[in-house]
Amino acid sequence: QVNLVESGGGSVQAGGSLSLSCTASTNTVSTSCMGWFRQAPGKEREGVATIVGDGIISYRDSVKGRFTISQDSAKNTLYLQMNSLKPEDTAMYYCAAVSPPRNTLIALPLMSANYDLWGQGTQVTVSS
């Protein structure tokens, strides 16, 4: 069974940076569509950044220009570099994957329902 393990969360002040990593137990990164999602208390899980198909990258509007998603297939690791963090970025961040991709994935890459493998999450807290 494939496992996804996130790391890199923590507490920072607004304007700071954090780098998240998601390491897969198998060659998931090279064979799957993957992404980062987040869920704040009392809110629904939302897509943050995804890599699908032949490296097609999508970001939710609120993180464009601040967050960067990348992957290293040789290390089976997905990354999320987060800069200029804001208090509203505070949430539990999850790594997700799906293989093969669902029909709706290309059109809706940030929809959490399109992914079927999830990590345990890592907490990101941004103070003002």
Backbone as CSV, one residue per row, in Angstrom:
resi,resn,N_x,N_y,N_z,CA_x,CA_y,CA_z,C_x,C_y,C_z
1,GLN,0.840,-1.177,0.000,0.000,0.000,0.000,0.892,1.250,0.000
2,VAL,0.501,2.214,-0.826,1.267,3.447,-0.927,0.938,4.339,0.242
3,ASN,1.959,4.943,0.811,1.781,5.918,1.875,2.362,7.252,1.454
4,LEU,1.684,8.312,1.882,2.175,9.673,1.668,2.447,10.281,3.036
5,VAL,3.633,10.830,3.210,4.008,11.413,4.502,4.439,12.849,4.295
6,GLU,3.690,13.765,4.911,4.007,15.182,4.806,4.936,15.612,5.939
7,SER,5.727,16.635,5.661,6.583,17.235,6.686,6.838,18.683,6.330
8,GLY,7.351,19.427,7.297,7.744,20.805,7.032,6.817,21.866,7.581
9,GLY,5.690,21.455,8.158,4.784,22.440,8.722,5.383,23.096,9.954
10,GLY,4.708,24.120,10.441,5.196,24.812,11.621,4.473,26.126,11.815
11,SER,5.033,26.949,12.686,4.443,28.247,12.992,5.382,29.351,12.544
12,VAL,4.838,30.319,11.824,5.626,31.453,11.359,4.803,32.718,11.485
13,GLN,5.483,33.841,11.432,4.777,35.116,11.411,4.403,35.477,9.978
14,ALA,3.416,36.317,9.852,2.990,36.762,8.526,4.183,37.336,7.765
15,GLY,4.242,36.960,6.488,5.360,37.379,5.656,6.479,36.370,5.593
16,GLY,6.423,35.367,6.468,7.458,34.349,6.505,7.264,33.279,5.448
17,SER,8.141,32.284,5.490,8.121,31.212,4.502,8.194,29.847,5.181
18,LEU,7.622,28.866,4.531,7.732,27.466,4.939,7.826,26.613,3.688
19,SER,8.498,25.478,3.821,8.588,24.544,2.709,8.061,23.194,3.161
20,LEU,7.027,22.719,2.486,6.436,21.429,2.806,6.975,20.357,1.863
21,SER,7.082,19.149,2.383,7.497,18.005,1.574,6.499,16.877,1.760
22,CYS,6.319,16.089,0.717,5.460,14.913,0.766,6.228,13.769,0.121
23,THR,6.588,12.802,0.913,7.364,11.676,0.418,6.463,10.456,0.284
24,ALA,6.521,9.832,-0.892,5.717,8.643,-1.163,6.550,7.385,-0.942
25,SER,5.876,6.324,-0.571,6.578,5.073,-0.272,6.961,4.307,-1.523
26,THR,6.371,4.656,-2.652,6.716,4.005,-3.916,6.918,5.088,-4.966
27,ASN,6.999,4.701,-6.239,7.227,5.685,-7.295,5.946,6.435,-7.663
28,THR,5.224,6.843,-6.635,3.954,7.535,-6.847,4.126,8.838,-7.597
29,VAL,5.183,9.572,-7.267,5.372,10.890,-7.856,5.488,10.812,-9.374
30,SER,6.139,9.806,-9.889,6.359,9.712,-11.341,5.189,9.082,-12.079
31,THR,4.270,8.469,-11.352,3.175,7.758,-12.010,1.804,8.309,-11.678
32,SER,1.738,9.325,-10.845,0.450,9.817,-10.376,0.299,11.303,-10.607
33,CYS,-0.941,11.754,-10.524,-1.234,13.171,-10.423,-1.257,13.495,-8.928
34,MET,-0.635,14.584,-8.552,-0.501,14.880,-7.135,-0.795,16.339,-6.849
35,GLY,-1.085,16.596,-5.573,-1.375,17.974,-5.223,-1.338,18.212,-3.736
36,TRP,-1.433,19.488,-3.387,-1.519,19.931,-2.004,-2.898,20.527,-1.754
37,PHE,-3.470,20.155,-0.636,-4.771,20.658,-0.227,-4.640,21.159,1.211
38,ARG,-5.616,21.936,1.642,-5.576,22.417,3.021,-6.992,22.503,3.582
39,GLN,-7.065,22.406,4.893,-8.358,22.501,5.556,-8.190,23.252,6.858
40,ALA,-8.893,24.359,6.970,-8.896,25.137,8.194,-10.077,24.688,9.052
41,PRO,-10.017,24.887,10.363,-11.123,24.482,11.238,-12.447,25.088,10.796
42,GLY,-13.449,24.239,10.673,-14.774,24.691,10.297,-14.961,24.982,8.830
43,LYS,-13.942,24.706,8.036,-14.028,24.963,6.603,-13.818,23.682,5.813
44,GLU,-14.252,23.707,4.555,-14.059,22.554,3.698,-12.610,22.474,3.206
45,ARG,-12.215,21.261,2.854,-10.890,21.083,2.286,-10.839,21.747,0.918
46,GLU,-9.764,22.454,0.637,-9.643,23.165,-0.629,-8.301,22.870,-1.286
47,GLY,-8.325,22.877,-2.611,-7.102,22.650,-3.354,-6.206,23.856,-3.317
48,VAL,-4.915,23.630,-3.149,-3.933,24.707,-3.093,-3.097,24.734,-4.369
49,ALA,-2.523,23.590,-4.715,-1.678,23.507,-5.909,-1.601,22.054,-6.343
50,THR,-1.623,21.828,-7.644,-1.588,20.461,-8.153,-0.696,20.352,-9.382
51,ILE,-0.195,19.151,-9.610,0.533,18.821,-10.834,-0.167,17.618,-11.443
52,VAL,-0.720,17.795,-12.637,-1.453,16.704,-13.287,-0.977,16.553,-14.722
53,GLY,-1.325,15.414,-15.308,-0.969,15.177,-16.695,0.530,15.280,-16.912
54,ASP,0.913,15.941,-17.982,2.327,16.126,-18.310,2.882,17.380,-17.653
55,GLY,2.716,17.453,-16.337,3.279,18.577,-15.611,2.447,19.839,-15.641
56,ILE,1.138,19.698,-15.857,0.260,20.862,-15.847,0.040,21.287,-14.394
57,ILE,0.413,22.523,-14.089,0.338,23.021,-12.716,-0.833,23.983,-12.562
58,SER,-1.545,23.825,-11.456,-2.661,24.716,-11.146,-2.515,25.222,-9.720
59,TYR,-2.892,26.468,-9.499,-2.892,27.075,-8.166,-4.256,27.713,-7.912
60,ARG,-4.654,27.682,-6.646,-5.842,28.462,-6.335,-5.433,29.929,-6.366
61,ASP,-6.370,30.808,-6.684,-6.049,32.207,-6.920,-5.340,32.866,-5.745
62,SER,-5.750,32.534,-4.537,-5.232,33.233,-3.363,-3.761,32.941,-3.064
63,VAL,-3.180,31.910,-3.716,-1.771,31.589,-3.447,-0.883,31.846,-4.655
64,LYS,-1.474,32.232,-5.769,-0.671,32.493,-6.979,0.353,33.587,-6.708
65,GLY,1.583,33.327,-7.149,2.653,34.284,-6.937,3.341,34.143,-5.592
66,ARG,2.756,33.353,-4.685,3.345,33.162,-3.356,3.790,31.721,-3.122
67,PHE,3.048,30.766,-3.654,3.345,29.348,-3.462,3.877,28.749,-4.755
68,THR,4.762,27.767,-4.619,5.297,27.056,-5.773,5.302,25.559,-5.497
69,ILE,4.664,24.810,-6.379,4.646,23.356,-6.272,5.706,22.785,-7.200
70,SER,6.361,21.730,-6.742,7.371,21.071,-7.561,7.481,19.618,-7.132
71,GLN,8.168,18.840,-7.936,8.330,17.428,-7.585,9.695,16.933,-8.013
72,ASP,10.168,15.924,-7.299,11.426,15.253,-7.619,11.115,13.772,-7.704
73,SER,10.961,13.269,-8.920,10.584,11.875,-9.104,11.645,10.927,-8.562
74,ALA,12.901,11.301,-8.665,13.975,10.432,-8.178,13.886,10.240,-6.673
75,LYS,13.370,11.245,-5.970,13.234,11.161,-4.515,11.814,10.814,-4.086
76,ASN,10.937,10.593,-5.069,9.526,10.302,-4.760,8.932,11.355,-3.835
77,THR,9.251,12.606,-4.095,8.847,13.676,-3.200,8.190,14.820,-3.944
78,LEU,7.106,15.316,-3.356,6.382,16.483,-3.832,6.649,17.614,-2.847
79,TYR,6.823,18.832,-3.364,7.148,19.966,-2.512,6.126,21.087,-2.676
80,LEU,6.062,21.912,-1.648,5.280,23.147,-1.730,6.071,24.237,-1.004
81,GLN,6.607,25.164,-1.772,7.311,26.304,-1.195,6.294,27.414,-0.991
82,MET,6.189,27.880,0.248,5.199,28.891,0.581,5.910,30.146,1.078
83,ASN,5.755,31.219,0.344,6.363,32.507,0.703,5.275,33.530,0.992
84,SER,5.669,34.606,1.634,4.738,35.697,1.953,3.476,35.166,2.603
85,LEU,3.654,34.319,3.578,2.513,33.672,4.217,1.622,34.679,4.930
86,LYS,0.329,34.383,4.914,-0.680,35.235,5.534,-1.434,34.432,6.592
87,PRO,-2.018,35.103,7.569,-2.794,34.375,8.592,-3.877,33.490,7.984
88,GLU,-4.451,33.898,6.863,-5.492,33.094,6.238,-4.957,31.826,5.580
89,ASP,-3.640,31.666,5.537,-3.050,30.419,5.049,-2.991,29.347,6.142
90,THR,-3.347,29.716,7.357,-3.329,28.777,8.473,-4.304,27.641,8.222
91,ALA,-3.804,26.412,8.272,-4.626,25.235,8.003,-3.781,23.982,8.172
92,MET,-4.453,22.846,8.142,-3.759,21.567,8.008,-3.552,21.349,6.519
93,TYR,-2.323,21.082,6.124,-1.996,20.880,4.720,-1.815,19.398,4.443
94,TYR,-2.474,18.929,3.388,-2.457,17.520,3.016,-1.871,17.341,1.620
95,CYS,-1.150,16.266,1.475,-0.667,15.820,0.177,-1.647,14.770,-0.343
96,ALA,-1.911,14.775,-1.645,-2.851,13.820,-2.222,-2.341,13.336,-3.566
97,ALA,-2.813,12.144,-3.950,-2.402,11.566,-5.225,-3.533,10.728,-5.796
98,VAL,-3.482,10.495,-7.086,-4.429,9.598,-7.739,-3.769,9.034,-8.993
99,SER,-3.957,7.736,-9.207,-3.467,7.090,-10.411,-4.304,5.852,-10.688
100,PRO,-4.847,5.723,-11.899,-4.783,6.696,-12.972,-5.713,7.875,-12.716
101,PRO,-5.525,8.988,-13.418,-6.368,10.156,-13.166,-7.814,9.910,-13.567
102,ARG,-8.709,10.514,-12.831,-10.124,10.423,-13.142,-10.461,11.352,-14.308
103,ASN,-11.559,11.075,-14.967,-11.937,11.861,-16.141,-12.088,13.346,-15.831
104,THR,-12.496,13.657,-14.619,-12.743,15.055,-14.266,-11.492,15.774,-13.783
105,LEU,-10.396,15.048,-13.661,-9.217,15.638,-13.032,-8.617,16.770,-13.854
106,ILE,-8.516,16.587,-15.157,-7.872,17.606,-15.994,-8.659,18.919,-15.928
107,ALA,-9.986,18.807,-15.928,-10.824,20.004,-15.906,-10.903,20.613,-14.513
108,LEU,-10.833,19.772,-13.486,-10.981,20.240,-12.111,-9.840,19.709,-11.255
109,PRO,-8.627,20.133,-11.513,-7.490,19.570,-10.788,-7.459,19.909,-9.303
110,LEU,-8.114,20.986,-8.890,-8.084,21.393,-7.494,-9.250,20.832,-6.682
111,MET,-10.025,19.961,-7.268,-11.142,19.367,-6.544,-10.665,18.152,-5.774
112,SER,-10.856,18.166,-4.478,-10.320,17.095,-3.635,-10.933,15.740,-3.954
113,ALA,-12.167,15.724,-4.458,-12.836,14.458,-4.762,-12.152,13.696,-5.893
114,ASN,-11.285,14.355,-6.629,-10.581,13.700,-7.732,-9.364,12.905,-7.270
115,TYR,-9.066,12.919,-5.974,-7.883,12.251,-5.445,-8.310,11.179,-4.455
116,ASP,-7.606,10.051,-4.453,-8.035,8.957,-3.595,-6.980,8.477,-2.613
117,LEU,-5.823,9.096,-2.616,-4.776,8.737,-1.669,-4.342,9.998,-0.942
118,TRP,-4.348,9.941,0.391,-4.100,11.133,1.197,-3.080,10.854,2.292
119,GLY,-2.292,11.877,2.585,-1.396,11.793,3.724,-2.122,12.193,4.995
120,GLN,-1.388,12.182,6.105,-1.964,12.506,7.404,-2.059,14.002,7.648
121,GLY,-1.303,14.787,6.917,-1.362,16.230,7.056,-0.253,16.793,7.924
122,THR,0.048,18.064,7.687,1.013,18.794,8.502,0.450,20.195,8.746
123,GLN,0.536,20.636,9.994,-0.098,21.890,10.380,0.769,23.092,10.024
124,VAL,0.130,24.091,9.434,0.775,25.371,9.147,0.000,26.457,9.885
125,THR,0.697,27.214,10.720,0.069,28.288,11.480,0.820,29.592,11.216
126,VAL,0.074,30.598,10.764,0.669,31.891,10.449,0.055,32.939,11.370
127,SER,0.877,33.579,12.145,0.394,34.585,13.089,0.607,35.990,12.527
128,SER,-0.287,36.884,12.925,-0.216,38.251,12.405,0.690,39.122,13.259
